[in-house]
Amino acid sequence: MIENSMSIVITFALYLLLMLAIGLIAWKRTNDLSDYILGGRSLGPWTTAISAGASDMSGWLLLGLPGAAYISGLSASWIAIGLLAGTWLNWLIVARRLRIYSFVASDSLTLPEFFAQRFRDNSHLLRVISAVFILLFFLFYTSSGLVAGGKLFETVFSLDYRIAVTVGTIAIVSYTFFGGFLAVSWTDLIQGLMMVAALVVVPVIALVDMGGFSEAATRITADSPQLLSWFKDASTGETLSFVAIISSLAWGLGYFGQPHILARFAAIRSDKDVPASRRIAVIWSAIGLVCAVGVGLLGLAYVPRDLADSETVFMVMVNVIFHPLIAGILLAAILAAVMSTVDSQLLVSSSALTDDFYKAIFRKNASSKELVWVGRFAVIGIAIIAYILALNPDSTVLGLVSYAWAGFGAAFGPALIMALFWRRMNRWGALAGIIVGGVTVVLWSMISGGIFDLYEIVPGVIFAYIAIYVVSMVTQAPSEEIIAEFESVRST
């Protein structure tokens, strides 16, 4: 046992040293706030696509989704279908226009700054309200990553959960603090490739070991034939309701409002690189999602159905199937998944505090060097709060992610889509959409039963679109200057 643990410890240590080295290299290339927040808009198509996917899927792809499939069976795939559709549509509809418009709108570095510049909101109200929602929901999202890291170290090294969360937090904060967006994006590229490789290797080896698909299906359904049903939840034995299926598919709506994904669109070096990035991102996501569900289903043949924590099924399978050295490499992919999202979330939250609060309100003439250091210390402060939230050992990765995902999707998705495609929208409509979408998610999630079992992102998005349209139409139309800028972007 000690020998096995030592092999994994060495693998993890080498991996963490590599990530820190990348952070230090990126530090030397970070000269101003634009470099720290968007990497100087210099990302190529591969880095943009894989880092966007890795920061999106996170530990949820290796823990949450396999865990859901392990408990509920094939019916958990509806979430994966919604996410894949959302990935494709986000790259198709939003990516290119946001890259162009964010640069035209005074080279906006953050989503709140883009809204403020797009609608000429000199009051800072739109910018501050946007930043508040970013900080609120990212605290939960970041906590989900720290929970995933805690479960990894707890399961692999038998560490106390709180110590495990502490170790993971320190590791992630270290290279994000130094290297900013470049470090986050470069490490995400490596981490994303590790994630998809691990997700392919584990189910393929498991299938070979079991003798192919037919034998695997027989072993999976030995206790419950419903495990391979699209329309029955194996955990309850009940047929999925229309509300349940719509709620799962609705995860795809969240993509249009995720600041850490949208930051990649703004940071790509040219809008001409978007089609290549889109193909890479969709293929990466499809492979990852299919294999994650496969891990959960095949885990039923290796792990008893009464596994204490279903979200550890990937880790348990790896330990059962592989040699400790190989297991260490594969388990490092979970650490990669966790780090690839938490670092992005910390950076976006730091950007909101630095650019949208500190610079916009308190220190308008702050130097670039000062802003970079404020951003770095903001990373530490936000990480501490998320760390405190993550100390609850009963937290689930899927639960925390679903709440934050809905919050971002409803608060920013409709506002961004309309800002990019509707010329009549004004700042009051944008403000109404962000507030209504975000508040709806918060309130809807507090009620259960009947229609309130519908995933809160659905009513949040619907009410946000209505609010944007109604408020924009009953208030003053945008100025000719704003409309001219919109038309110039649309024509490119």
C-alpha positions, 0 to 999 in steps of 0.5 A, spaced: 500 500 500 505 504 501 509 503 495 503 504 491 501 510 494 509 512 493 508 511 486 502 516 485 505 521 490 511 521 485 506 522 479 502 528 482 508 531 485 512 531 478 505 534 475 504 539 480 511 542 479 510 542 471 504 546 472 508 551 477 514 551 472 508 554 466 506 559 471 513 562 472 514 562 465 507 565 464 509 570 469 515 573 465 510 574 459 505 578 463 507 585 463 500 589 464 493 587 466 491 585 459 496 580 459 494 578 466 486 577 464 486 575 457 493 573 455 494 579 450 489 576 445 494 571 443 491 564 443 491 560 438 486 555 435 488 549 439 489 553 446 483 556 445 479 550 444 482 545 449 482 550 454 475 553 453 473 545 454 477 544 460 475 550 464 468 548 462 468 541 464 472 541 470 472 535 475 465 535 473 467 531 467 471 525 471 467 525 477 460 528 477 457 525 470 460 518 471 457 519 478 450 520 475 451 515 470 453 510 475 447 511 480 442 513 474 444 509 468 444 511 461 438 516 463 444 521 465 446 522 458 441 527 457 445 532 460 451 530 456 447 531 450 445 538 452 452 540 454 454 538 447 449 542 443 450 548 447 458 547 446 457 547 438 452 553 439 456 557 443 462 557 438 457 558 432 453 563 435 457 567 440 465 566 439 466 570 433 462 576 434 464 576 441 471 576 439 470 582 434 465 586 438 469 586 445 475 589 441 471 594 438 468 596 444 474 599 447 478 593 448 474 590 453 477 585 458 472 582 462 464 581 461 462 587 465 466 591 462 464 589 455 456 590 457 458 597 460 462 599 453 457 596 449 451 601 452 456 607 454 454 606 461 458 611 464 454 610 471 458 604 472 451 600 475 451 595 469 458 593 470 458 593 478 451 589 478 455 584 473 461 583 477 457 582 483 453 576 480 460 573 477 463 573 484 456 570 487 456 564 483 463 563 482 464 562 489 460 556 489 463 554 482 470 555 485 468 551 491 465 545 487 472 544 484 475 544 491 470 539 493 473 535 487 480 536 489 478 534 496 475 528 494 481 526 490 486 527 495 481 523 500 480 517 496 487 516 493 491 518 499 486 517 505 487 524 507 482 527 512 477 531 507 479 538 510 487 537 509 485 534 502 481 541 500 487 545 503 492 541 499 488 542 492 487 549 494 494 551 495 496 548 489 491 551 484 492 558 487 500 558 486 500 558 479 494 562 477 497 567 482 504 568 478 502 567 471 495 569 470 491 568 463 497 565 460 499 560 465 491 558 466 490 557 458 497 553 457 496 549 463 489 548 461 491 545 454 495 540 457 490 538 462 485 538 457 489 533 453 490 529 459 483 529 461 480 526 454 486 521 454 484 518 461 477 518 459 478 514 453 483 509 456 479 507 462 473 505 459 476 502 453 481 497 457 474 496 462 471 493 455 477 489 453 477 486 460 470 484 460 470 481 453 466 487 449 460 491 449 455 485 449 458 482 455 459 489 458 451 490 457 450 483 460 454 485 467 451 492 467 444 490 467 444 484 471 441 487 477 437 492 474 435 492 466 433 500 467 441 502 467 441 502 460 434 505 459 434 512 456 427 514 459 428 510 466 432 513 472 435 507 475 436 510 482 428 510 483 426 505 477 421 511 475 420 513 468 423 520 466 418 526 466 418 531 461 420 536 466 426 531 468 428 531 460 428 538 459 432 540 465 437 535 463 437 538 456 437 545 459 444 545 461 446 547 454 443 553 455 448 555 460 454 556 455 452 563 453 453 566 460 459 562 462 465 568 463 470 563 464 469 560 457 467 567 454 474 569 456 477 564 451 473 567 445 475 574 447 482 572 447 483 568 441 488 571 436 484 572 430 476 571 429 479 567 423 481 562 428 474 561 430 472 555 425 478 551 427 477 552 434 470 550 434 471 543 430 477 542 435 472 544 441 466 540 439 470 533 438 474 534 444 467 535 448 464 529 444 469 524 446 469 526 453 462 526 454 461 519 451 467 516 455 465 519 462 458 516 461 461 510 459 466 510 465 459 511 470 456 505 466 462 500 466 463 502 473 457 498 475 461 491 473 467 493 477 464 497 483 458 495 488 452 499 487 453 501 494 459 505 493 459 510 499 460 516 494 458 515 487 462 521 484 469 517 486 467 511 481 472 513 476 478 513 481 476 506 484 476 503 477 482 506 476 485 503 482 482 496 481 484 496 473 491 499 473 498 498 475 499 504 481 504 508 476 499 508 470 493 509 476 497 515 478 498 518 471 490 517 470 488 520 477 493 526 475 488 527 470 482 528 475 487 533 478 488 536 471 480 537 471 479 540 477 485 545 476 483 547 469 476 550 472 478 553 478 484 557 476 479 560 470 474 561 475 479 564 480 482 569 474 475 571 472 473 573 479 479 576 480 478 580 474 471 582 476 474 585 482 480 588 479 477 591 473 470 592 474 471 594 482 478 597 483 479 600 477 472 602 475 470 605 481 476 607 486 483 607 482 481 609 475 488 612 474 492 606 477 498 603 473 498 597 470 503 594 475 499 596 480 492 592 477 496 586 476 498 585 483 491 587 485 489 581 481 494 577 484 492 578 491 484 578 489 486 571 487 488 569 494 482 572 497 477 569 493 480 562 494 480 563 501 472 564 501 471 558 496 475 554 500 471 555 507 465 554 503 468 547 500 470 545 507 463 541 508 465 534 506 457 533 504 458 537 498 457 534 491 460 537 485 454 536 481 450 540 486 454 546 486 456 546 479 448 546 477 447 552 481 453 556 479 452 554 471 444 556 472 446 562 475 451 564 470 447 562 464 441 566 466 444 572 468 449 573 462 446 568 457 440 572 454 444 579 455 450 577 451 446 574 446 441 580 445 447 585 446 451 581 440 445 581 435 439 586 437 440 593 435 434 596 439 437 593 446 439 599 451 443 599 458 436 598 462 434 592 458 441 589 459 441 591 467 434 588 467 436 581 464 442 580 468 438 582 475 432 578 473 435 572 470 440 571 476 435 573 481 430 568 478 435 562 479 436 564 486 429 564 488 427 558 484 432 554 487 429 555 494 422 552 492 421 544 490 415 540 487 411 541 481 413 546 476 419 548 481 422 541 480 424 544 473 432 546 473 432 553 475 436 555 468 430 554 464 425 560 467 431 564 469 433 564 461 426 565 459 424 571 464 431 574 462 429 575 455 422 577 456 425 583 461 430 585 456 425 586 451 420 589 455 425 594 458 428 596 452 422 597 448 419 602 454 425 606 455 429 610 450 432 607 444 440 607 444 444 613 441 446 613 433 453 612 436 451 605 439 447 603 433 453 605 428 458 601 432 453 595 432 452 595 425 460 596 423 460 589 427 455 586 424 457 587 417 464 584 419 
